Amino acid sequence: PFCLPLQFLSYLGACDRLLKQGYEEGQVEEAMEMFQYSEKKAAEFLHLLAQFNDMGFQQNEVKEVLLLCGNQRERALEELVMK
């Protein structure tokens, strides 16, 4: 998916920064792919995923809702509570 070595290095740097924040490698890679390698959007997603998991929501449901709601915390929370 990368055209240039610089893009690949940018991807690796973004993944490294997210891993250092304590996220799991598989989740980081998945989030980066889901958001077309946008570190900012992947970081938002991972942060919200962790928050909602801590609240007791199921990870698969959280992922689905966050994608549908475009990482909008309040909308995602409403959807999760209604399920």
HELIX and SHEET records of a PDB file:
HELIX    1   1 PRO A    5  LYS A   20  1                                  16    
HELIX    2   2 GLU A   25  MET A   34  1                                  10    
HELIX    3   3 GLU A   39  ASP A   54  1                                  16    
HELIX    4   4 GLN A   59  CYS A   69  1                                  11    
HELIX    5   5 ARG A   73  MET A   82  1                                  10    
END                                                                             
